[in-house]
Amino acid sequence: MVVDFDFPDSACTSQNLRSKNITAVGETSAEENGVLGRLTRAARSTRYAGGSDVRQRSETDGRQKSSIAIRADKEQSRQKRYPSTGSRTAVPTNKEHSVGQGRPKKASSSTAAGTKARPEAVPAAGRHEAGHSMERGEASRQSRQDKDECLVSARAVQDERQKRSKKGPTIGIRAVVQAHKDDSGVRHKQFSSTGAQAEALSEVVPTGDDSEDAEETDRTKIVRTQIGRSDHSGERDEVGTPSWQEQDECIVPTDAVQPPVSTSWATENDSEVEVKHVVEQGANVAPIVDLSPSPDSDAKWTLYTSVPPDGVKLAVQDCEFGFRYKVENRVTKGRVQYYYCRRIKAKASKQCERRLMVFIPNGSDVNCSINLRGTHTCGTAKSEDLAKIPLSKKDVAEINDLLHSGIPLKDIKKHIRASNQQVSKNRVNYAVKQASQALYGCGELSLGDLAAWAKLHSTTPPGNETGFVIGSDFDGTTGRFRLVYSSKKMMSRFSTLDVLSADCTFKTTLQGYPLVVVCLVDKMRHAHPVAFASITKQEEADYYFVLATLQDQCNRMGISCSVKAFISDGEIALKKAARSVFGEHVLLVNCYFHVVQNIKKYLTKAKESADHKERILKDVNRIQVAPTPRHFDDACGLFCMKYGALPGFVQFFEKYIDNEYYKNWYECALPGYPATNNSLEALNRAIKDHHLDRTREPFGTFKTKIMKVVEKYGADERIIYDKRLYTIEDERRAFNFIRAGKRTRIVQDWSDRAKYMYFPTANNTEVTVREIEVFNNPDRRSLEHYLKDMELIYCIGITDDHWTTWNCSCRWFSKHNSCYHVVVAAVTTKKYQLRPEANTSSLTQKRPPGRPKKMTKALIVD
C-alpha cells in the first residue's frame, strides 16, 4: 500500500480526505483503514481547536451574516421572477456583493431575532469582511501544519505495515515518490509494491483545482518506477516468494538525480552484454536492481562454456547434475534463459541456489554463452523435495553390460536403483525392459513368424551345447503349436540315467503357454534337464508329441533311450503319454507330496476335525515308508478298516491303493530313487529365478531366452552321479556301531535265492529270530500293531551288485538315499574297508598330567 496525503487550503473534511486527499496504490487491510481514520479525525480536531478563538469572536456575526445573505438571495430571486413586484427590503444585488468594498454590517439583536431588516443595515456587513479573511488565512496555515503531521503519521503506518508483512525479500521495486516543497527543500516519500517491468515510467499527477492547489501541482510530482517484465508481472522468481523486492523509504534532496544503473545479463568473449536504464537529469527514480532470478544477489555470473545455438539443450543437460528451464527474458541483443537445478522438484518450497543462465544473441552464427552462479545446496535438501531424474548414458550402458553378462533382470533393477536413488522405479523398469527387448526381441510374433523361426533353428548345430529345435508342429486353423528344444549334450544323458521325470511349469509367458520340463534323475536324486517344450494345450496328444520327439531324436543320434521309471504328479494325461512312448513296463511313480496335498484338500472340504486330520496324516506318513510292497498293501488295508467310519474318505483314498496310475507313492516302489518330483520342482524354480527372472515374457522374447537356458544346462560343469555317495559321517557312524558290539544277523532266503541282513534298532544290541519272524509277518489285529512290528528291525537286501546299490528299510535311507547300515553291511561282508579318518577313538594318555614326583631320600642303615 502506498499512501500520499495532500491537503489543499480548502476545508479539511472527512469526505475530502476520503475522495482526493489520499492516494493509495494497492489494497489496505481493515486495521490500516482504522489507523488512517483515526489520523484524519485527529487532524480535523486539531484544526478546529486551533481556530476556536476566531469562531468564538465571530459566532454572532456569522449567524447574522448568514441570515442576511439568505434573505437577500431570496429577495433577488423573487425580483428576477416578478420584476413588477417591489422589494420589501433593500437587499444589495449580486454585482454589489462581488464588486463592493465590504460585506453588510452586523445586524442588531432584534434583526438576529427575526425582525425585518432595514435598508441601512446592508452596508454595515462590510465591517466583518476583514475578520472572515483573517479566519481563512489562519485556517490555511493550520492546514499546512496538519498536512505535515499527517505525512509523518502515514510514514509510521507504512513502517508498521512492513513489519506485519509475511512476504520475504524479493527482487524489483515500484516506487512512488511525492515531493512537497517547503523551506528546507523537497521531501520524498517512497513506498514499495509489486513491480513487473524493466522500464521506468514517470507521470505527474495534479492534486487540486484551486489556485493554491495548481501552484502545488508544479512542485508536487508522483514518479512511479517499475522494474521487471511486462508479460510476467505476477510471476514469481522463487517458489514461495514474490517476484519483486520491497525497498525502504528514503529522503533525497531537491536537486538529487539518480545515476545510471547497469544490469549485466551475460558474458561473451570476455565482454559484458549489458542492459542499461539511464535516468534523465532531474528525474527522481528509485534504484534499479538486478532482475536475474537468484536468491544470492551478491554472487556473480561466471562463464562456463560457449556453444552453438543447436547445442544449448544438450549442454544444459550434461552440465553438472542437469538444469531445469525456468523463464526467459528478451533483451535488445538477444534472449536470456534461466535454469534451476533439476535435482530439486519444481514445486519445492526451497530451491537449490545453483543457477544457470544462457544468453542467446541475435543471429544464428553467433555462439551462445552458458553462465553459472551460486553453489549447490541440493545436497542438504529434504528427501521429499528431491526430484526424480532420468537415467544417464553411463547407467544405460551399464544395464546393457549386465544383460549381456546373464545377470537376472530383477538383480539389474535392484543394482541400478541402489546406485541411483533419485531415479524413479518406473524409469529403471522401462530402461531395463527396452534393453531386454533390444537384446531378445520386441515379443510381437505371429504364428507364421514362429514357424519360420522354428524352421530356421531346426538344423542340428555342430556344437554339443548349442540348443536347437528338435521338433515342431503348427496348426494354422486352430492356432495350436508344439515346440521342443534340446541339445546334443542334454540328450546324451540317456546313456547313463534311466529314470525320467516331467512336469509343467506356468507363469513364464504373457500368453499363458505352459513350459514342459523333461529331466533325468541321477543316483543322488538330482534332476538334469534333457528337453524343454512349449505347448498350447495340456492334453495327452501334446505330451505324446514331446516325449516321442525326444525319443526319435535320440535314436537318430545313436543314443539309447531306455526308461525304467517315470516320476510325475497326478496328471493322468502325462502318465498315459509316458506309457505309450516308453512301453507298458515303465513304472509310474506318483509324487507323494501331491498325494498328501490332495488328502488335505479333501479333509478340509469334508470339514473333518483337526484331530482326525492329524491322525490320518500321521498314519499315511508311516505307511509311506513301508519296507516292502507286501507291507504297504497290508498296511493300506488296515488303514481303510480303521477309518471305515468315514466312508467318503475311504472311497476317495482307494484310488491311491488300486489305481495303477496313482498307487506307487510309497518309498519301496522304486528303491534308491525319490518318491516325489521335488528335484524337478526345484529345477523349475531355478529356471524362473535365475534365467527367466520371475517375469512373464512375450513369446517372441521367451523363445530366445529358452534357447539360452538350453545352452546353460548343457554345459560340462554339471555333475551327474551315476552311483550313490556315502559321506565320512556315514562311515564314522558305522565305526561306532561296530565298536559298540551290536550284532547283526544274515538270513538266507532260499525261495528267491537272496540274502538279507537284519539290524537292531537303536535301543537293542542284537536281532533275534523272533523279531525277524514278526517283521516278516506283522500282527494284523490293528494298524497300530502292524506298524509297530514293521518298525521293529531294519533289513538290507544283499546282492552280487556293487554294495552302493544295496537298499535299507530304515526311514533315514528312504528320505536321504544313504545310511550307515549299508556301510556296516559292506564292511561285514568284506565288500568295503573304512577309511582311516572314520576312526573316532580318542587318543590315550601315557601318564597322568602334572609335574613328575621328586626323588626320595635313600634308606640309611647304621
C-alpha angles and dihedrals in degrees: 000000000000117000126192121182119203117174114190122198092263121102112301103229130162090246092056091048090054097042110042113348095071118063111191128184112195131002126306128213124240090254092054091049089053092052092049091049091053090049091051093050091047092052092048093050091048092053095050090044090056092053098043093108093056092048093050093051095048101035095106094039091051093055092048092046091051093050094049093046093050093049092046092052092049092049093048091049091050092051092051091052096041109027094174093058115093125232119252091204134031102248119176116242127243090261092056090052093052098041102027122110096237149355127272118288123263110278123234124251091260092054091047087051092062107271121139112276121239122235092245092059093074100072089049090070091075090074090074096053094090093051092052092049091050089051091053093049094050091047091051092053090047089050091056091052092048090049092057091048091051091051090055091047091049089053090054089050090053092050091051090050092052091052092053094046114111095198116110127227114296139176126264135034141227109199129191111197118188120185122205114189118225139147096288099045137268123332115210121205115198126184129175129236139155117300135187110177136087091209135080120242121190126186135168115224119197115221105197148015102219124096093258091044090051090051089049090052091064092059100033118081133172112205117190117193120188123188122192142047124326095215096043103044094135097039120115123227093200127040108254096009130087122255100242133054123233114234126210119247118265138192118219130181123259097261096041116136123189114235121238113276123214125203117197114218105174144343125238127173090355091298127108122241104212138185109211128199106200117195117212120240113272096024118118105215128168117246116278115229133202112279099201110124099243128125091216107069093180095059117095131215115257124199112251103174144323119235137168117267093256092055098053096095094051093045092052092050094049095044109108108303093345130262135243123225114250115165143337130221124198117219134174096266098041142297132316119207124192125205133191128212107274094212088083123065116254091236096048116125093228121041129200113269093226110105135184125203126192120197111201109190124206112274131050097242096062121091120241119236121225115205132186132205136178130014132278112268094165090099091072096042123120118267092242090055095055113106126223109250129199124254118272126232089256091057092049091051090050090052091053092049092050092049092052090049091060099246112155117259094241091056091049091052092048092050095048093047091048092052094043109038093169092060112093122241093241092055092051092048092048093049092050091047092051092049091047092051091049089053102039103022137266094278097235107127137158128209091254092051090050091051090050091049091049091050091049092053098040095088114105107250123223094236122082095219098045113106124229140168108270094183141005137180127186131187111197095190098054099024092236121145140174125204126182121194128193144131138228092255094052095049092048089072090079087078093069105024130056107175111094129195131184137181142159123244124195141199093059102112134037090233090058097240112160121237115225114212117197117189143163123235119223130208092274092053095254119144121228118187119234100175145002126208138190115209135169098215134035098224132130091255091057093049091044091054091052096048094040092050090051093050093047093050091050090051091051089051092048096248118141108236103195118157123189099176137023120203120198143134123268096289103131095197091059093049093049092049090052092051091048094051104036100031140258093283092071112113111230109214116196117213110254092207092059090047091056091047091053092048090052092050092050094049091048091049091047089052094232118174121264090245092056092045093051094048093047094051092046092054092046090053092053092047091051092066095053109151096225137017089250091057090049094052093047092047092050090052092052089045092058090047091052094052096036088122086072100062094171093054094046090052090049093048095049092078089064088056105041108021111095092215095054110026101082098079098115124096099246092055088085108012115208093022131084122267090214136058092231091126090057092047089052089052091052090052092050091051092052095043102043105025109024094033092222091283129126106237127196110257091248089062095035095059090058093048094048090055088056089049090054090052091047095053092044092063120122095235092078111106118220118195112214092178137028121273123218117201129220088256090062090052093049091052090050090051091052090049092053094043091051089064097238112162127224128198128220117207125192114217107203094187093071097016092240134132124225128194117205124206128199120237123252094274096050132067101203143019121244129204090243091058091050091053092048090049093053093042109029123193110272098197092104142348092256093055091046095051091046093054091044091057095044097099139001126244132203123192110224115208136169091256124097112299092240088069094059116112130216129208095220120114094240092059091048092057102033102028091231139066140167092251090075090050090051090050091050092049092046093051091045092247095122140019122215119245118249093246089060090074107104097183114130122233115265122230119242094209136356115276121260140072117313117259116263121249115267124227118266120254110261117212120196 
